[in-house]
Amino acid sequence: MLGEDHPDTLSSACHLAEALCGVGEQERARQLNEDTFARFRRALGEHHPWTLASAGSLAVDLRALGEYEQARQLNEDTFARYPRVLGEDHPWTLASAGSLAVDLRALGEYEQARQLNEDTLVRTRRVLGEDHPWLSLGGFASDLRALVITSRPGSVED
């Protein structure tokens, strides 16, 4: 009714892809998110917040499929764009930083992930408050744990 490139249609496609991923159909979710991301870029442009959110959804699918470097590249690009579009402390910018940190940790870049998560945690506390549900210490704690484990003599990293 609205057309395949209408923002509401594209938003619905993102929600469907999220549901597909939630029931374990990662490849179908990836295919739908790739198509939706391309259509968002065509309809709204590279820098529109919904285009960036769509890129983030695709990155989640890539990570779920073990394509960590591709997810990282997409999240790095998205994270670089968000501050210019919405500002450094916008919740979507902060969420994008957290997603990039997950990619970095998955690729074994623990110190980079820790630094990004620590900065994001400080900004999230300042912007959203101590009790906001988006405030998560889990990623930061995982980074610290990975750094401790890999610094031990005889660790896999030695």
Sequence and secondary structure as in RCSB ss.txt:
>XXXX:A:sequence
MLGEDHPDTLSSACHLAEALCGVGEQERARQLNEDTFARFRRALGEHHPWTLASAGSLAVDLRALGEYEQARQLN
EDTFARYPRVLGEDHPWTLASAGSLAVDLRALGEYEQARQLNEDTLVRTRRVLGEDHPWLSLGGFASDLRALVIT
SRPGSVED
>XXXX:A:secstr
   TTSHHHHHHHHHHHHHHHHTT HHHHHHHHHHHHHHHHHHH TT HHHHHHHHHHHHHHHHTT HHHHHHHH
HHHHHHHHHHH TT HHHHHHHHHHHHHHHHTT HHHHHHHHHHHHHHHHHHH TT TT   HHHHHHHHHHHHH
HSTT TT 
